[in-house]
Structures are given as structure tokens and as C-alpha cells.
Amino acid sequence: MSRLATSFVLGYHGCELELARKVVAREVSLAPSDTSYDWVGPGIYFWESDPLRAWEWANGRARDGDYDQPAVVGAIIDLRNCLDLLNRQDQELVKGAYESLAELYRAAGRPMPKNINAKKGDDKDRRARALDCDVIKHLHKIMDYPIDDDADTMLPHFDTVRGMFTEGEELYDGAAFYHQSHVQVAVRSVDCIRGYFFPPEIERFFLNPN
């Protein structure tokens, strides 16, 4: 469980403009995602330190017809007890969770889920990540389960999950950098979000389109 990184980060969430305005006004909260293919398990998802990538994602949803007016909400996030997949110690925890989950599937005579390419678009990055999501969920169950009948002996609950992903085309010919590489943060404990704002870097695109 990593507390080696800086505790506070800025995250950016792509969404509908109407929702963005209500979230910044503190009228509503962002809803957590909990699908079978979430990249780092259930939570409220943010692109860390990258408002432009969040804007590109929201625009993609608009092109697909899912959003009428795309927008981006910025958030101040306290990572607190973070499952940090950039950290070797936490990587070993996830590997152990995979081995435990694989044993359960073997005992049940069922095949493990797989990370596969999504059906929409030209996906080469296995964006439908059912295996990774299942492993992270299994680790959460392990950590959230009491060691004995005393709830005080529960293992530390993960408030956030943070992972880095390479995605997209090469940044230039022969590069080891990729156009859509990013860090994602999934917030499980809502009180880790200390405040919302409109990112000034791209606010003009959706608040003042002309």
C-alpha cells in the first residue's frame, strides 16, 4: 500500500456539460463506474494531470452519440491509502491476487476472463480489460474482509487505485512513447475528492465555444 507518492494529485473527468456544471456547483456527485471491464476496478475515474486527454475522451463519447455537449471536471484528490500499480510492492499484491483468483477459477472448473480488444473502433490496446478488473476486485475483497470476527483487525481498505497505461499510436516513428499514454486514478472513497473545478486549460472549449 503506497504512501511513497505525493498525497494530493489533480485528476480530470470527462462528462456531459450539464453534469459538469452541477458537480462544480456541488449540486450532485460523480457516480462511480462498476463494469466488468474497468481498467483498475470500480471507482470514479480520473485522468491524472491531463485535462486534454479527458477532453479528447469526452469528445469521443460525443462523436459516438453518448454525450450532447462534452466537458471536463477537474478534481483535487487525496490518494490516501492508494493501490499504486507503479509501485513494486503494490504490483506484488496484485500478482498475488491474480494467483489466488486463478486458483478459485480452477477449483470451479471455469475459464479465467481475458483482456480483449473492444468491438468499437480500431482497438489494438485490449481496452476491454475483464481480467485486470476481476483481479483488482478480488484484491479489494481480500483487503476488505475481516481477518477474524473483530472488524478492527481488517486489512487497510484501498481508498484509490492508480495505474499507468500505454495506449495509442507511436508518438513518432520508432518511439517508445505513445500518443494516448496516461495515468488513471479510480477513487473508491468519495471523501478523497476535496474539491471540483473547471480546468482553465480547456474551459474555453466548452463554456465559450465561440
C-alpha positions in Angstrom: 0.0 0.0 0.0 1.8 3.1 -1.2 2.2 6.3 0.7 5.5 7.0 -1.1 4.0 9.2 -3.7 2.8 12.8 -3.2 -0.6 12.5 -1.5 -2.6 15.1 -3.5 -3.0 14.9 -7.3 -5.1 16.7 -9.8 -7.5 14.5 -11.8 -9.7 15.2 -14.7 -13.1 13.5 -15.6 -14.8 13.7 -19.0 -18.5 14.0 -18.8 -21.6 15.9 -20.1 -21.5 19.7 -19.7 -24.8 19.8 -17.7 -23.4 17.2 -15.2 -20.1 19.1 -15.0 -21.8 22.3 -14.0 -23.8 20.6 -11.3 -20.7 18.8 -10.0 -18.7 22.0 -9.8 -21.7 23.7 -8.1 -21.8 20.8 -5.6 -25.3 20.0 -6.5 -24.5 16.4 -7.4 -21.6 14.0 -7.2 -19.9 12.0 -9.9 -21.1 8.4 -10.0 -18.6 5.5 -9.7 -18.1 3.1 -12.5 -18.5 -0.6 -11.8 -18.4 -2.5 -15.1 -16.7 -5.9 -15.8 -14.1 -4.2 -18.0 -13.0 -1.2 -15.8 -9.2 -0.9 -16.1 -8.4 -0.6 -12.4 -11.6 -1.9 -10.9 -14.6 0.1 -9.6 -14.5 3.7 -8.7 -14.8 7.3 -10.0 -12.3 7.6 -12.8 -9.9 10.4 -13.5 -7.1 11.1 -15.9 -4.2 12.3 -13.7 -2.6 15.6 -14.6 -4.1 15.5 -18.1 -7.1 17.7 -18.8 -6.6 17.4 -22.6 -6.8 13.6 -22.6 -10.0 13.9 -20.6 -11.3 16.3 -23.2 -10.4 14.0 -26.0 -12.2 11.1 -24.3 -15.3 13.2 -23.7 -15.3 14.3 -27.3 -15.0 10.7 -28.4 -18.2 9.9 -26.4 -19.9 12.9 -28.1 -18.9 11.6 -31.6 -20.4 8.2 -30.6 -23.7 9.9 -29.7 -23.3 9.3 -25.9 -22.9 12.9 -25.0 -24.7 16.0 -26.3 -22.1 18.5 -25.0 -18.8 17.2 -23.8 -17.0 18.8 -20.9 -14.3 18.1 -18.3 -14.4 18.4 -14.5 -11.1 18.8 -12.5 -10.8 17.4 -9.0 -8.3 17.7 -6.1 -7.8 14.1 -5.0 -6.2 12.9 -1.8 -4.8 9.5 -2.8 -4.7 8.4 0.9 -4.3 4.6 1.1 -3.5 4.0 -2.6 -3.1 0.8 -4.5 -0.4 2.2 -6.8 0.4 0.0 -9.8 3.6 2.0 -10.4 4.9 0.7 -7.1 6.7 -2.6 -6.9 5.3 -3.6 -3.6 1.7 -3.0 -4.8 2.4 -4.8 -8.0 3.3 -7.9 -6.0 -0.1 -7.6 -4.1 -1.9 -7.6 -7.5 0.1 -10.5 -8.7 -0.8 -12.5 -5.5 -4.4 -11.6 -6.0 -4.2 -13.0 -9.6 -2.8 -16.3 -8.3 -5.5 -16.5 -5.7 -8.2 -15.8 -8.2 -6.8 -18.3 -10.7 -7.0 -21.0 -8.1 -10.6 -20.2 -7.4 -11.4 -20.4 -11.2 -9.5 -23.7 -11.4 -11.4 -25.2 -8.5 -14.7 -24.1 -10.1 -13.7 -25.6 -13.5 -14.2 -22.2 -15.1 -12.0 -20.3 -17.6 -10.4 -17.0 -16.4 -11.7 -13.8 -18.0 -9.4 -12.2 -20.6 -8.4 -8.7 -21.6 -9.6 -8.3 -25.2 -9.9 -5.6 -27.9 -13.1 -3.6 -27.7 -15.6 -4.0 -30.5 -15.8 -0.3 -31.3 -13.1 1.5 -33.2 -9.6 0.3 -34.2 -8.7 -1.1 -30.7 -5.2 -2.7 -30.5 -4.7 -2.0 -26.8 -7.2 -4.6 -25.3 -9.4 -1.8 -23.9 -12.0 -4.3 -22.6 -10.0 -5.5 -19.5 -12.1 -8.0 -17.8 -9.1 -10.0 -16.4 -7.5 -6.9 -14.8 -10.8 -5.7 -13.4 -11.6 -9.1 -11.9 -8.1 -9.3 -10.3 -8.4 -5.8 -8.8 -11.9 -6.6 -7.5 -10.6 -9.8 -5.9 -7.8 -7.9 -4.2 -10.4 -5.5 -2.8 -12.4 -8.4 -1.4 -9.3 -9.8 0.3 -8.4 -6.4 1.8 -11.9 -5.5 2.9 -12.6 -8.9 4.5 -12.1 -9.1 8.3 -9.2 -11.3 9.4 -11.4 -12.6 12.2 -14.7 -11.7 13.9 -13.2 -8.4 15.1 -13.8 -5.7 12.5 -10.8 -3.8 13.9 -8.5 -6.4 12.5 -9.5 -5.8 8.9 -6.7 -5.1 6.4 -6.3 -1.5 5.2 -9.1 -0.5 2.7 -7.8 0.9 -0.5 -9.2 4.4 -1.0 -7.8 4.9 -4.5 -6.2 2.9 -7.3 -3.6 4.4 -9.6 -2.2 2.8 -12.8 -0.2 3.9 -15.8 -1.1 2.7 -19.3 0.5 2.9 -22.7 -2.1 3.4 -25.4 -2.5 4.7 -29.0 0.0 5.1 -31.8 3.7 5.8 -31.6 4.4 9.4 -30.8 6.9 9.3 -33.7 8.5 6.6 -35.8 10.4 4.1 -33.7 9.3 5.8 -30.4 8.7 4.0 -27.1 6.3 6.8 -26.2 2.6 6.5 -27.2 0.1 9.2 -28.1 -2.5 8.3 -25.6 -0.4 7.0 -22.7 -1.7 8.2 -19.4 -2.2 7.6 -15.6 -5.7 6.7 -14.4 -6.9 7.1 -10.9 -10.1 5.3 -9.6 -11.5 6.8 -6.4 -13.3 4.4 -4.2 -13.7 6.6 -1.1 -15.6 9.7 -2.2 -14.3 11.8 0.6 -10.9 11.6 -1.0 -12.2 14.2 -3.5 -11.5 17.5 -1.8 -12.9 19.8 -4.4 -14.0 20.3 -8.0 -13.2 22.9 -10.6 -13.3 23.7 -14.3 -9.8 23.3 -15.7 -8.7 26.6 -17.2 -6.6 24.9 -19.9 -9.7 23.8 -21.8 -12.6 25.6 -20.1 -13.0 27.9 -23.1 -13.7 25.0 -25.4 -17.0 24.0 -23.7 -18.0 27.2 -21.7 -17.2 29.6 -24.5 -17.2 27.6 -27.7 -17.3 30.7 -29.9 
